């Protein structure tokens, strides 16, 4: 049986493949700064997209995207700022959520 870290990495790989199939270019994964971590960072044309991946086996306990709290959003925004500063990037940015329930993938662009 897979542990949560293995399940999370598997979901992130599915999400990355999904984004690449839509024409995105993955530039980083599991970026960490301070207490924050961003699952995927990608280019969507000329926009840097910070992606939070959430997955669940099924929706019996709610949809995966509902697990992104306002506190988590703030942490992701702070971590994104650290990435942009570290890489000295000045581009338009966006925060997306990829929700995976079983084998179903849903992409929420500009989620917060």
DORO-750169 format. One record per residue (C-alpha): residue in one letter; x, y, z. Coordinates in steps of 0.2 Angstrom, whole numbers, padded with zeros to 4 digits, always signed. Layout:
# DORO-750169
AXYZ...
//
This chain:
# DORO-750169
X+0000+0000+0000X+0006+0017-0005X+0009+0030+0009X+0003+0048+0007X+0019+0055+0000X+0020+0042-0013X+0001+0045-0017X+0005+0064-0018X+0020+0062-0030X+0009+0051-0041X-0004+0064-0042X+0009+0078-0045X+0016+0067-0060X-0002+0065-0067X-0005+0084-0065X+0012+0088-0073X+0008+0076-0088X-0009+0084-0090X-0002+0102-0090X+0011+0097-0103X-0003+0089-0114X-0011+0106-0113X+0005+0115-0119X+0012+0121-0102X+0031+0120-0099X+0035+0113-0081X+0049+0123-0074X+0049+0117-0056X+0041+0104-0045X+0040+0103-0026X+0048+0121-0024X+0051+0125-0005X+0054+0141+0004X+0051+0143+0022X+0036+0133+0028X+0029+0133+0010X+0029+0121-0004X+0023+0123-0022X+0019+0107-0031X+0021+0113-0049X+0027+0129-0057X+0024+0130-0076X+0024+0142-0090X+0008+0145-0099X+0013+0155-0114X+0020+0171-0105X+0012+0168-0088X+0020+0159-0073X+0008+0147-0066X+0009+0141-0048X-0001+0125-0046X-0007+0116-0030X-0012+0098-0033X-0025+0090-0023X-0030+0072-0024X-0042+0060-0016X-0047+0042-0020X-0065+0048-0022X-0077+0062-0017X-0085+0054-0002X-0077+0067+0010X-0078+0081-0002X-0069+0087-0018X-0050+0089-0017X-0050+0107-0022X-0060+0111-0006X-0045+0107+0004X-0036+0123-0001X-0040+0135+0013X-0037+0153+0014X-0022+0150+0025X-0015+0138+0012X-0018+0151-0001X-0008+0164+0009X+0006+0152+0011X+0007+0148-0007X+0007+0166-0012X+0022+0169+0000X+0031+0154-0007X+0028+0161-0025X+0035+0178-0020X+0051+0169-0014X+0052+0159-0030X+0050+0175-0041X+0063+0184-0030X+0075+0170-0030X+0074+0168-0049X+0073+0187-0052X+0057+0185-0062X+0045+0199-0067X+0030+0191-0076X+0012+0189-0074X+0007+0175-0062X-0008+0164-0059X-0013+0152-0046X-0021+0136-0052X-0028+0120-0043X-0028+0103-0051X-0040+0092-0042X-0039+0073-0045X-0053+0061-0039X-0048+0043-0044X-0043+0045-0062X-0053+0061-0066X-0043+0077-0067X-0051+0094-0065X-0041+0110-0069X-0046+0127-0060X-0037+0141-0068X-0034+0157-0058X-0042+0148-0043X-0037+0162-0031
//
